[in-house]
Amino acid sequence: MRILVDGDGCPVNKQIEELAKERKIPVFIFIDTSHIMESDYCGIIQVSKGADSVDFALINQARHKDIVVTGDYGLATMALAKQCIVINFRGKHYTNQNIESFLFERHLSKKMRRNGIYKGNMKKRTKADDLYFKESLKNILDQSV
């Protein structure tokens, strides 16, 4: 088991590294060349900048039972197809049972934005979000070991 992180804009790298280090689980963070990141524990995999280049690099490395951390529903869908465990940056666990509703919501939001109806308001991240994420990942790790 490994943890693969869609690292472009990931707000929970510190929490992931802390939990993985405690359990000696390898972590690989995928970023594009417009980001700079260093870690004394995590492997940093930098790919060329381009549409979905990070997603494709990550999914090409994903294996059965890896844990994938992403906020991207498309990447989450591909990871689920590879039988990975998938969690988003807010601690929500994606499953084969709920991913279709997330994809449908994304489709509707895109359609509404295109028609000028919807201007999404992303909630600001809070300390409670970080704690919830960490607890969710901890639960996944505890169940997977």
N, C-alpha and C positions, 0 to 999 in steps of 0.2 A: 504494500500500500504506500502511495505517495500522495502529496498534496500538490496540485497544479493550480496556479493562481493566474487569472487574467489580470495582470498587474497594472495596466494602464488605468490610472485613476482609482486604484483599489485603496480604500481608506482603512483597511484592517490588517495590513501586512504585519504590524507589530504583534497583534493578537495571534495571528496564524503562526508566526515564528516562535512565539513564547510557548504555545501549546505543543507544537511539533518538536521543539527542542527537548521539552520535558519527557516526551515519549520516544525520542530518537527516530522520528518519522521524517524522511527526506521531503524537502519543499523545493519546488521550481517555480519561479515567478517569471512570467512571459511579458516582456515590454517591447515597444518599438523604439526606433532610434531617436525619437524626439524626447525620450525620458532617460533619466540617469538614476540608477539605483545601485546601492551597495549593501551587502549583507555578509556577516561573518558566518552565517549558518546556511542561508538559502542559496540555491543555485539560481543565477540570473541568466535568463536566455533572452538575448536581444535580437529582434528580427527587423528587417527593413520596414520602413514606414509605408503603409498602404492600406487600402480598404480590407479589413478583416485579416490582415497578415498575422496578427497576434493570435486570433481565433484559430486559423488554420495550423499554425505552428503548435499550439497547445493541443488541439484535437488529434494531430498526427502522433503526438507522444502519449496520449491518454490510453490507459489500459483498464481492463475489468477491475473494479473495486478501488480505483484511484478516487480521490476526493478532488472535485473541481470546484473552485471558488470563482464565481463570475456574476456579473449583473446583466449579462447578455442572454436573452431568451433563446436566440438561435444557437449559440454555443452550448447552452444548457441542454437543448434538444439533442444536439449531436453527441454530447457527453452521455446523456441518458441512453442513447442508442448503443453506446459502447459499454453499457452497464456500469457506468461510474456513479458515484454518489455526488450530488450537485447541491450546492448551497450558494445563496447570493450574499452580497455584502451586508445585508441587514439581518442575516440569520435565517432567512426563509429557505426551507428545504424543497427543492424541485423534485417532482416525481413524475412517472409516466401518467399518473392519474390527474395531476394538476397542470402540466405544462401546456396542454392545449388551451386552457382558459387564459393563461398568460399570453400566449401567442395571439389569441383572438383579441384580447384587450389591446395589445400592441398594434394590431391591424386597425382596430376601431380608432385608436388615438391618432394614428398616422393619417387616416382618412379624414378625421375631424380637423386636424391641423392643416391639412391640404386645403380644406374648405374654409379655413379661417375661423372655425367655431371653437376650437380648443387651444388654449395656451397652457400647457402643463406646468404645474407648480410642484417642483420636487421639494419635499420636506427637507429642511436643514438637518444634517446629521447631529445627533445628540450623544452624550456620554452613555445614556441608556441604550441607544442603538449599538454602541460598541460592546457593552456588557451583554446584551442579548445575543449578538453575533458570537461572542466568545463562548457563552454558555451553550449555544446551539452546536458550534463546532466541537466543543468538549463532549457533548452527548453523542455526536456522530462518531468521534474517535473512540469513546468508551465502548460503544456498541460494536465497532468494527474490529476491535483487538481481540 
